[in-house]
């Protein structure tokens, strides 16, 4: 075997490492630092998409308040984002202006034409 035939596999391994493995390790370190830095009062988003406020935290678990008076225990790894005070929470897809109104919704039109045979 000559040096040229050994150079190609070594080069492929190096490219694979620098394009795939190294960025993933960096992202994992950043996520671990983010999860370690969370303390009481922080607004967070969990991996399930739930927004909550951190009530207390220890080494492996955090207690999150998901609604006033409703607290749940999560592992720290469930936290995927820490929200800034000035950031807007991402919306959940479809925007419906009637959801927040106090007015009753308009009655739906009866389209059965008196036929109850469904």
C-alpha positions in Angstrom: 0.0 0.0 0.0 1.2 3.4 -0.8 0.6 6.6 1.1 -2.0 7.9 -1.4 -4.3 4.9 -0.7 -4.1 5.6 3.1 -4.6 9.3 2.7 -8.2 9.0 1.4 -9.7 7.1 4.3 -7.9 9.3 6.8 -9.1 12.4 5.0 -12.7 11.0 5.0 -12.6 10.4 8.7 -11.3 13.9 9.4 -14.0 15.5 7.2 -16.6 13.3 8.9 -15.3 14.4 12.3 -15.2 18.1 11.6 -18.5 18.3 9.7 -20.7 16.0 11.9 -19.2 15.0 15.3 -17.5 18.2 16.4 -20.5 20.6 15.8 -22.8 18.1 17.6 -20.5 18.0 20.6 -20.4 21.8 20.7 -24.2 22.0 20.6 -24.5 19.4 23.4 -22.1 21.5 25.6 -24.1 24.6 24.9 -27.3 22.9 25.8 -25.8 21.5 29.1 -24.6 25.0 30.0 -28.0 26.5 29.3 -29.7 23.8 31.5 -27.2 24.4 34.3 -27.7 28.1 34.3 -31.4 28.0 34.9 -32.5 29.3 38.3 -35.7 30.3 40.1 -37.8 32.9 38.3 -36.5 32.0 34.8 -39.1 31.5 32.0 -38.4 28.3 30.1 -39.7 26.1 27.4 -39.6 22.3 27.8 -38.9 19.7 25.2 -42.7 19.1 25.0 -43.3 22.7 24.2 -44.7 23.7 27.6 -43.9 27.2 28.8 -43.3 27.5 32.6 -41.5 29.5 35.3 -38.8 27.8 37.4 -39.8 27.7 41.0 -36.8 25.7 42.4 -33.9 23.7 41.0 -31.4 21.2 42.3 -28.7 19.1 40.5 -30.9 16.9 38.4 -34.5 18.2 38.7 -36.4 21.5 38.4 -39.8 22.4 39.7 -41.8 24.4 37.1 -44.9 26.4 37.6 -47.0 25.8 34.5 -50.0 27.7 35.7 -50.7 29.8 38.8 -50.6 27.3 41.7 -49.8 24.3 39.4 -46.3 23.0 39.8 -44.6 20.0 38.1 -41.3 18.3 38.5 -39.0 17.9 35.4 -35.5 16.7 34.8 -33.2 19.5 33.8 -32.7 17.9 30.4 -36.3 18.7 29.5 -35.5 22.4 29.3 -34.7 23.3 25.8 -35.0 27.1 25.8 -34.7 29.9 28.3 -37.0 32.9 27.3 -35.9 36.5 27.8 -38.2 38.9 29.5 -38.6 40.9 26.2 -39.0 37.9 23.9 -42.4 36.9 22.6 -43.4 33.3 23.2 -43.7 31.4 19.9 -47.3 30.9 18.9 -48.8 27.5 18.6 -49.7 27.4 14.9 -53.2 28.5 14.0 -54.2 32.0 15.1 -57.8 32.3 16.1 -58.9 35.8 17.2 -62.0 34.4 18.9 -60.1 32.3 21.5 -59.3 35.3 23.7 -62.7 37.1 23.4 -65.3 37.0 26.2 -68.2 37.1 23.7 -70.0 33.8 23.0 -69.2 32.3 19.6 -71.8 32.6 16.9 -74.1 29.6 16.6 -73.3 27.2 13.9 -75.7 26.8 11.0 -77.7 23.6 11.0 -76.8 21.8 7.8 -78.6 18.5 8.4 -81.8 19.7 6.6 -83.8 17.9 9.3 -82.2 14.6 8.4 -81.1 12.8 11.6 -80.1 9.5 9.9 -76.4 9.9 10.3 
